[in-house]
């Protein structure tokens, strides 16, 4: 939601890609690209301290390359180096097992489950969120990107007017923090979601919120929310609670 965060999260994105060995997408928008604000870039030596070291499986290893340890737990092993004793000389394009050898169609599920579980079993390590004034919030704003930046001001203004509003900011979107959202909304009476689309993440929140808690979408396309626009929806939610 800021130029500084875009810089910092880019480092985190590369670290996540290195750690979990999967594509990582950095989401931004034109408004952030047009902002002019300070960005602190530390010395290279300081940055290096935050960069995940690349580990490779380039020496003979009795266990060889595998997505599971000796107890059959899903792990993310060091990347194999082609042409070493730990991996074939080339990758096959069709579905293959952890040893790189092609498998039959009925054997595809297990290799795919490894790829899925290395993420689903590490959701708490991967997801990044921020909570603001949620302890007694009756109305919870869930937002990400620049709409979240605007929402901080909305929360502050609402509190001045005696409306118990809090903000749950999604810093990462996938894997979606379902359990965290569930806890945040446990005592909430309404949810407000400003998004610069027609409500993509609102659908994910719908999966975990209580059925009797109304969710108010505040969509905007190619335009940034004004604080008053979100505040107006907050007041609608408050009136509906009476």
C-alpha positions as semicolon CSV with decimal commas, in nm:
position;residue;x (nm);y (nm);z (nm)
1;X;0,000;0,000;0,000
2;X;0,309;0,226;-0,020
3;X;0,621;0,264;-0,230
4;X;0,834;0,151;0,063
5;X;0,622;-0,159;0,108
6;X;0,641;-0,240;-0,262
7;X;1,020;-0,241;-0,232
8;X;1,027;-0,442;0,091
9;X;0,770;-0,698;-0,024
10;X;0,964;-0,759;-0,344
11;X;1,245;-0,898;-0,129
12;X;0,992;-1,106;0,062
13;X;0,849;-1,234;-0,267
14;X;1,186;-1,358;-0,388
15;X;1,245;-1,519;-0,049
16;X;0,910;-1,697;-0,065
17;X;0,981;-1,819;-0,418
18;X;1,317;-1,951;-0,303
19;X;1,178;-2,115;0,011
20;X;0,869;-2,280;-0,139
21;X;0,991;-2,303;-0,499
22;X;0,676;-2,181;-0,669
23;X;0,573;-1,869;-0,863
24;X;0,516;-1,557;-0,652
25;X;0,319;-1,262;-0,789
26;X;0,362;-0,901;-0,676
27;X;0,035;-0,713;-0,721
28;X;0,038;-0,337;-0,771
29;X;-0,166;-0,075;-0,954
30;X;-0,129;0,249;-1,145
31;X;-0,201;0,468;-0,844
32;X;0,095;0,327;-0,653
33;X;0,310;0,374;-0,963
34;X;0,225;0,746;-0,966
35;X;0,296;0,812;-0,599
36;X;0,595;1,023;-0,501
37;X;0,714;0,932;-0,152
38;X;1,041;0,837;0,019
39;X;1,177;0,485;-0,011
40;X;1,462;0,385;0,217
41;X;1,700;0,145;0,043
42;X;1,948;0,000;0,294
43;X;2,310;-0,074;0,203
44;X;2,360;-0,393;0,004
45;X;2,519;-0,571;0,301
46;X;2,214;-0,496;0,516
47;X;1,975;-0,618;0,245
48;X;2,173;-0,939;0,208
49;X;2,095;-1,026;0,571
50;X;1,727;-1,055;0,476
51;X;1,779;-1,262;0,161
52;X;1,714;-1,633;0,188
53;X;2,021;-1,839;0,102
54;X;1,977;-2,062;-0,200
55;X;2,033;-2,426;-0,110
56;X;2,095;-2,684;-0,377
57;X;2,116;-3,060;-0,379
58;X;2,436;-3,083;-0,583
59;X;2,623;-3,356;-0,397
60;X;2,548;-3,728;-0,373
61;X;2,279;-3,780;-0,113
62;X;2,152;-4,120;-0,001
63;X;1,794;-3,987;0,029
64;X;1,810;-3,811;-0,308
65;X;1,544;-3,562;-0,408
66;X;1,206;-3,605;-0,241
67;X;0,911;-3,395;-0,125
68;X;0,881;-3,609;0,188
69;X;1,118;-3,682;0,473
70;X;1,186;-4,020;0,634
71;X;0,865;-3,982;0,843
72;X;0,663;-3,914;0,525
73;X;0,608;-3,549;0,619
74;X;0,579;-3,303;0,331
75;X;0,893;-3,088;0,300
76;X;1,042;-2,849;0,047
77;X;1,380;-3,002;-0,034
78;X;1,680;-2,812;-0,173
79;X;1,662;-2,761;-0,547
80;X;1,828;-3,044;-0,743
81;X;2,102;-2,963;-0,990
82;X;2,062;-3,129;-1,329
83;X;2,329;-3,381;-1,419
84;X;2,418;-3,474;-1,060
85;X;2,355;-3,816;-0,901
86;X;2,050;-3,671;-0,725
87;X;1,842;-3,609;-1,033
88;X;1,809;-3,712;-1,398
89;X;1,996;-3,523;-1,666
90;X;1,672;-3,360;-1,788
91;X;1,314;-3,291;-1,675
92;X;1,021;-3,468;-1,834
93;X;0,735;-3,241;-1,940
94;X;0,462;-3,486;-1,840
95;X;0,363;-3,550;-1,475
96;X;0,648;-3,715;-1,289
97;X;0,728;-3,843;-0,943
98;X;0,975;-3,692;-0,695
99;X;1,258;-3,876;-0,868
100;X;1,181;-3,707;-1,200
101;X;1,061;-4,023;-1,371
102;X;0,724;-4,006;-1,555
103;X;0,430;-4,172;-1,382
104;X;0,102;-4,319;-1,505
105;X;-0,217;-4,114;-1,493
106;X;-0,339;-4,293;-1,182
107;X;-0,018;-4,191;-1,006
108;X;-0,052;-3,819;-1,080
109;X;-0,250;-3,737;-0,765
110;X;0,029;-3,807;-0,516
111;X;0,293;-3,581;-0,680
112;X;0,033;-3,304;-0,710
113;X;-0,065;-3,340;-0,345
114;X;0,299;-3,274;-0,252
115;X;0,296;-2,949;-0,447
116;X;-0,029;-2,843;-0,282
117;X;0,060;-2,944;0,072
118;X;0,390;-2,758;0,077
119;X;0,175;-2,444;0,066
120;X;-0,136;-2,545;0,261
121;X;0,074;-2,677;0,551
122;X;0,265;-2,349;0,575
123;X;-0,018;-2,094;0,551
124;X;0,071;-1,932;0,884
125;X;0,433;-1,888;0,773
126;X;0,344;-1,742;0,435
127;X;0,052;-1,510;0,501
128;X;0,108;-1,151;0,611
129;X;-0,170;-0,943;0,767
130;X;-0,213;-0,635;0,985
131;X;-0,476;-0,563;1,249
132;X;-0,582;-0,211;1,349
133;X;-0,828;-0,132;1,630
134;X;-0,999;-0,470;1,611
135;X;-1,025;-0,550;1,984
136;X;-1,378;-0,411;2,022
137;X;-1,470;-0,358;1,657
138;X;-1,833;-0,422;1,565
139;X;-1,774;-0,329;1,202
140;X;-1,463;-0,475;1,039
141;X;-1,314;-0,332;0,722
142;X;-1,116;-0,592;0,528
143;X;-0,899;-0,440;0,260
144;X;-0,569;-0,467;0,077
145;X;-0,351;-0,246;-0,138
146;X;-0,431;0,125;-0,160
147;X;-0,794;0,085;-0,040
148;X;-0,644;-0,038;0,287
149;X;-0,433;0,276;0,307
150;X;-0,748;0,485;0,273
151;X;-0,927;0,267;0,528
152;X;-0,691;0,365;0,811
153;X;-0,826;0,718;0,784
154;X;-1,184;0,585;0,776
155;X;-1,127;0,390;1,098
156;X;-0,979;0,693;1,273
157;X;-1,268;0,915;1,166
158;X;-1,529;0,655;1,260
159;X;-1,378;0,617;1,606
160;X;-1,402;0,994;1,658
161;X;-1,773;0,965;1,581
162;X;-1,818;0,683;1,828
163;X;-1,846;0,404;1,570
164;X;-1,654;0,091;1,667
165;X;-1,471;0,015;1,345
166;X;-1,149;-0,180;1,293
167;X;-0,933;-0,274;0,996
168;X;-0,796;-0,614;0,899
169;X;-0,543;-0,558;0,622
170;X;-0,445;-0,835;0,384
171;X;-0,080;-0,786;0,292
172;X;-0,072;-1,117;0,106
173;X;-0,375;-1,261;-0,074
174;X;-0,278;-1,621;-0,136
175;X;-0,285;-1,855;0,036
176;X;-0,590;-1,682;0,183
177;X;-0,583;-1,658;0,567
178;X;-0,922;-1,820;0,626
179;X;-0,858;-1,904;0,992
180;X;-0,738;-1,551;1,073
181;X;-1,041;-1,396;0,904
182;X;-1,268;-1,634;1,093
183;X;-1,121;-1,521;1,426
184;X;-1,136;-1,153;1,332
185;X;-1,505;-1,178;1,245
186;X;-1,601;-1,393;1,545
187;X;-1,756;-1,097;1,730
188;X;-1,821;-0,865;1,438
189;X;-2,168;-0,752;1,333
190;X;-2,083;-0,635;0,981
191;X;-1,803;-0,647;0,724
192;X;-1,713;-0,370;0,480
193;X;-1,483;-0,452;0,187
194;X;-1,350;-0,176;-0,040
195;X;-1,177;-0,329;-0,342
196;X;-1,050;-0,188;-0,670
197;X;-1,254;-0,453;-0,853
198;X;-1,604;-0,598;-0,822
199;X;-1,529;-0,788;-0,502
200;X;-1,286;-1,073;-0,570
201;X;-1,163;-1,120;-0,212
202;X;-1,514;-1,064;-0,078
203;X;-1,596;-1,406;-0,214
204;X;-1,323;-1,561;-0,001
205;X;-1,448;-1,380;0,311
206;X;-1,799;-1,512;0,239
207;X;-1,661;-1,863;0,284
208;X;-1,582;-1,811;0,652
209;X;-1,802;-1,534;0,791
210;X;-2,113;-1,609;0,993
211;X;-2,423;-1,629;0,772
212;X;-2,605;-1,358;0,966
213;X;-2,324;-1,103;0,933
214;X;-2,389;-0,873;0,636
215;X;-2,100;-0,803;0,399
216;X;-2,101;-0,468;0,222
217;X;-1,894;-0,446;-0,095
218;X;-1,748;-0,112;-0,200
219;X;-1,620;-0,174;-0,555
220;X;-1,428;0,080;-0,762
221;X;-1,286;0,025;-1,109
222;X;-0,983;0,226;-1,231
223;X;-1,041;0,475;-0,952
224;X;-0,929;0,499;-0,589
225;X;-1,178;0,515;-0,303
226;X;-1,234;0,842;-0,122
227;X;-1,255;0,808;0,259
228;X;-1,608;0,951;0,252
229;X;-1,723;0,675;0,017
230;X;-1,614;0,401;0,255
231;X;-1,740;0,598;0,555
232;X;-2,086;0,623;0,399
233;X;-2,104;0,243;0,376
234;X;-1,981;0,210;0,735
235;X;-2,269;0,430;0,847
236;X;-2,515;0,223;0,645
237;X;-2,386;-0,086;0,823
238;X;-2,421;0,086;1,162
239;X;-2,780;0,188;1,092
240;X;-2,866;-0,167;0,987
241;X;-2,730;-0,294;1,321
242;X;-2,978;-0,089;1,524
